[in-house]
């Protein structure tokens, strides 16, 4: 797979998710077969105003290439300058522009999915960013603002003409947020309308869904978001299914818990134990999503404060669930 000058070793991409796809989680997903990872979205205004916390979100892991840095905003000049800073700070191989985030605090400021309501401004943003950096620029967007304004095909053509090297399409409108079914036919229409690579996004929870969405959309790549939470193996299992037609099983529960612990250890090394343990409350619970009868453990996970507590809890979990 080729995006501009960047070659990918596979077709599966880890979607950017605010507060989720930090360096630790991206590293684990890369180790399990994600061909491309994308940072959490960062504000170009924050970058331009030299906010001290923002650059940390752009830090890539050792050997995390190819990788994209995702930026958001709606002012062409600020987006261009922010893209230059993001590229310099991270050493990323691509810049991804968020034009799909439905969160009120993002869209309400004219950023994210709000740009789908102003394609002319979106075009100026893409052109400005593409001219500002010497790496491929990609764009992630949705079907449209709501059911009455679905402009995904026109928006995709505009993005290509403005200089986008690839597109990622989430098959829902901004109004849907993450509810209802993703419209894979809309993604197919985008793929047929442009000549650049297209990543399909939405309702990919199992390896078999990768085959289904590729078949339904004709897309070049699959971008996996929530389906990867607590399940980085979705990438290697889907890769195997694509290559051989056979989907390997999930690893034993003990191995899955060990991976959860390792992810939190990496997070602690990158951002400190206190922050990592607060975030562990969500991440570790995600690793238990396929296992029933662990309600008491899930409650305890939400009170974790130290790595030592996580180590003890992990051993208890492995003793409780012994599936070989």
Secondary structure as GFF3:
##gff-version 3
##sequence-region A 1 324
A	DSSP	beta_strand	2	3	.	.	.	ID=ss1
A	DSSP	beta_strand	6	7	.	.	.	ID=ss2
A	DSSP	beta_strand	12	14	.	.	.	ID=ss3
A	DSSP	alpha_helix	23	31	.	.	.	ID=ss4
A	DSSP	beta_strand	36	38	.	.	.	ID=ss5
A	DSSP	beta_strand	42	43	.	.	.	ID=ss6
A	DSSP	alpha_helix	44	48	.	.	.	ID=ss7
A	DSSP	alpha_helix	54	57	.	.	.	ID=ss8
A	DSSP	beta_strand	67	72	.	.	.	ID=ss9
A	DSSP	alpha_helix	76	90	.	.	.	ID=ss10
A	DSSP	beta_strand	94	99	.	.	.	ID=ss11
A	DSSP	alpha_helix	104	107	.	.	.	ID=ss12
A	DSSP	three_ten_helix	112	117	.	.	.	ID=ss13
A	DSSP	alpha_helix	119	132	.	.	.	ID=ss14
A	DSSP	beta_strand	136	142	.	.	.	ID=ss15
A	DSSP	alpha_helix	152	162	.	.	.	ID=ss16
A	DSSP	beta_strand	166	170	.	.	.	ID=ss17
A	DSSP	alpha_helix	184	193	.	.	.	ID=ss18
A	DSSP	beta_strand	197	201	.	.	.	ID=ss19
A	DSSP	alpha_helix	207	217	.	.	.	ID=ss20
A	DSSP	beta_strand	221	224	.	.	.	ID=ss21
A	DSSP	three_ten_helix	226	228	.	.	.	ID=ss22
A	DSSP	alpha_helix	233	244	.	.	.	ID=ss23
A	DSSP	alpha_helix	253	271	.	.	.	ID=ss24
A	DSSP	alpha_helix	273	287	.	.	.	ID=ss25
A	DSSP	alpha_helix	295	301	.	.	.	ID=ss26
A	DSSP	alpha_helix	307	320	.	.	.	ID=ss27
###
